[in-house]
Amino acid sequence: MKAEGAHIRSIALPFRAAWTVGRHVLSRAARLALDIALPTLCVSCREPVDGEGVCAACWAKLSFIERPYCPRLGIPFVYDPGPDMLSMEAIASPPAYHRARAAVRYDDVARTLVHALKYQDRTDLAPAMGRWMARAGGELLSDADMLVPVPLHWRRAWRRRYNQSGALAHIIARRSGVKVRGEVLRRVRATEQQIGLSRAQRATNVQGAFQVSPDRQAEVQGRRIVLIDDVLTSGATLDACARALLRAKAAQVDVLVFARVVESR
């Protein structure tokens, strides 16, 4: 009986291997046919593009943030003021988080990318955006213990079906080797959209909205955490998240975003 079973399995194995190969070939053929029928368009200018959603012309318009910048907030300087010089924002109103870094300025092309990822189900943009973030946040990631994406309230997550910050965090995790801990932080109170609110209203809107899960406090205690989000505007949301993590005894909280608003001088 055992010999008969072994004989049947030996016959089935080649068919199973052939089926696996055939399914892979058919899948690739289907993707190729779809690419030919529906070529990828640049998310910004809608021109056909061979790649990950941004054509060369729009890529050139992205304003990547490079040194010199404020070592605390990552705000770019017009000129190099010297080592360890803080920006006026960092001196006047230091946030709860230790450092912040962003890949690009929040300009027209960056805004289009963020909105497409967040509201138009363009999850195909996350790999490129996440890679740029990993590059910008190298010094934060080098000594981080975990990545924590800014959470959505469960009702908003149900409507949107995915968390764009979580999608970016998983790309960064693959690039950096730092694990994502998306279950650590919860949004316990639904908040208004921050768009159109003043800086003070934004801070009030998110006050007390975040909490470390009681059963996850031991994971946070003494850890160096990097918060992941798509955009840093006033910093109110990220500051509220950082305060919740620090109340749970996190050793340090840094912030890494795709884009940040840079006020013109």
C-alpha positions, 0 to 999 in steps of 0.5 A: 500500500505504501509502495502504491502511494509512493508510486502515485506521488512520483507520477503526480510530481512532474504534473504538479511542477508543470502546472506551477511553471505553466501558471507562472508563464500564463500570469506573466503573459497576462501582465504583459498583455495588460501592460500593452493594452493599458500602458502605465501613465505618469501619475502627474502628467498622464504621459506613458511611462516605462517604470513606476508611475513617474516620468523622467520630466516629472521626476526631475521636478521633484524637489529632493531634500538634501543637506544642509538642513536642520538636524532636528526637523530636517527643514532644508536651509538656503545656505549652510549655517554650520554644523548643529545649527537648528532652524527657527522652528526647532528652537521656538517650538521643539516637538516631542519627537527627536528628529524628522526627515523627509524625502522631498518637499511637498510641491505639486508633483509630490502632492499628486503622488501622495493623493494618488497613493492615499485616495486613488488606490495607487499602491504601485507608487509605494515601492518608489516612494518608500525607497526614497524615504529609506534613503532620506532616513538612513541615519534614523533607520541605522539605530532603530528598533521598529517602524510604527506607521501612523494608524488610521481610525478603524472607520476610515481604514474600513472605507479606504481599505488600506493604510498608506503609511503602513504600505510605505513602512513595509517597503522601508522595512524591506530596504532597511531590515527594521521590522514594522510594528503596526499593531503597537499604536492605535487611533482611539478617537476619530478626528476631523480631516486636518486639511483647512485647519490652523496649526492650533486647531490641528493640535487640538484635533489630534489631542488624545487621539492615539494610544499604545495598545495596553498589551503592547507596552512592553514592546515599546518600553526602552525602544528606539522607534521611527514613526512613518507617515506620508506628509508632515505639514504642521507636525501635530499628528506626528507629535501626538503619536510621539507623545503616546509612544513616549508615555509608554516609555519609548527611549526615542521617537523619530519621524520619517515621511515622504514629503514635508511642507517647507514654508518659503522665506 
